[in-house]
Amino acid sequence: MESLLNGNLTIITFFPLIGILLIVVLSLLYRDSEEPMKIGALVVSILEFIISVPLYTNFLLGFAGMQFEVRAPWIESLGVSYHLGVDGISLFLVLLTTFIMPITILSAWNAIHRGMREFLALILLLETALIGTFLALDMILFFIFWEAVLIPMYFLIGIWGTDRRIYAAVKFFIYTAFGSALMLVAIFYLYFVHLDQFGTASMDILDFYKLNIPYFGILSPQGLLFLGFFLAFAIKVPMFPFHTWLPDAHVEAPTAGSVILAGILLKMGTYGFLRFLLPLFPNATLDLLPVLSVIAIIGIIYGAMVAFAQHDLKKLVAYSSVSHLGLVMLGIFVLNIQGIQGGIYQMLNHGLSTGALFLIVGMIYERRHTKLIAEFGGISKVMPIFAAFFLLSTLSSIGLPLLNGFVGEFLILLGVFKWNYIYSALGATGMILGAVYMLWAYQRVMFGPLDKPENKVLIDLNLREIMVLLPIAIMFFVMGIYPKPFLSRMEPTVKELLKTKFEERIAVTEIKQPRIVTDEHE
């Protein structure tokens, strides 16, 4: 019990696997009913969230290093160890994962009509893989968890998706596996560099931070390693132009799959940039910063404009992810504390707001079996509770003050402005376009004449659906009104990253404050 209260990372990582065993047992005991399985999976996911909360409550403020570390030898001859830890970058991504999963399971209560046992088992397996990815501090352990995410996600899309689910699942798998293969080659190169420089075998990420990797251009060892890691993470984010798998995966995936994909899985890419790319390859990062920033800005504006042109509500939300995550990447690439903190905060905001939007699209799809915007209109007259949650999620997505999206976007734009005010203006343009397409979509779906017979008989949200959306809605306000508990835990780690790897860069980009003249003769 004490280990649960103190935040044991091993238990937090692998506890969902107990739920898989429970589901199998309940499916054998209750062959004629799926309810016990669903209740069992939901209880396990809620308990998983509860045992992850001590990571937040016991997290040491002002400490930049890893906390709650777990370390044990594994393959000693290769320097591979079982090493887990959490810091200000990974803390809230773990909590976001454990927070979203019970909501996901509850949202799929009546939406999955075949293979419920397998579906729930894959969800819980995916939770373990995602948490392990955010906590792993050994390269091989990280790579195992990173790749393990692909398998359940592939089957969730390929089995429970819609018409073109096989195409979407295969495309998702090929894109991400290709990037991962190049990253694996880069990992082994780093292993041999460490062996050469220190004379010991190690796959520990913290040891790799100490490496001195030569850089004299993009074709130098550090430049090529940068590209290997960059491609894996850019595909997973996804950044423009590696984004084409995402709309297909979102549109064809079941609602639960889309929520996990947008809410958590895409954060693996943004997390990878902060955990690996910036600290391991600082010289290559600095050299390529203008290119990376332009790619992020293109993603912001392109994603917003393509979303504006969509007729399918789910595809509109999918392309909004490309735009929003482009803004996250822009914040990370400016290499100052406001930009990176805003980027991390916006990762969480995107997970909540876009996850809520996919839940909302799924709820209306279950009733109307269509996602086409033209098929709706006047829905607010018959579904006022649904309209309220839809509006709140829309306003969160576009960054209305007092909601969570505003804080992240404000910090990112502040950080970008300190570096390049033109880039800040271009990033803000994407936000303006985002407000246009989101509010226009809301207007077309919820307002106007209620002239379609199918829409007149729609039933408003039931208690289960309200309970799915209510926790996310509460977090919109909590994170929008009082961000300090989140930012205070991120700040020391972000400062340490910048101080250790980019201190000279920070000195160059800081805006000099105007001197206040106090002496009238001066």
Order of alpha helices (4+ residues) and beta strands (2+ residues): alpha-alpha-alpha-alpha-beta-beta-alpha-alpha-alpha-alpha-alpha-alpha-alpha-alpha-alpha-alpha-alpha-alpha-alpha-alpha-alpha-alpha-alpha-alpha-alpha
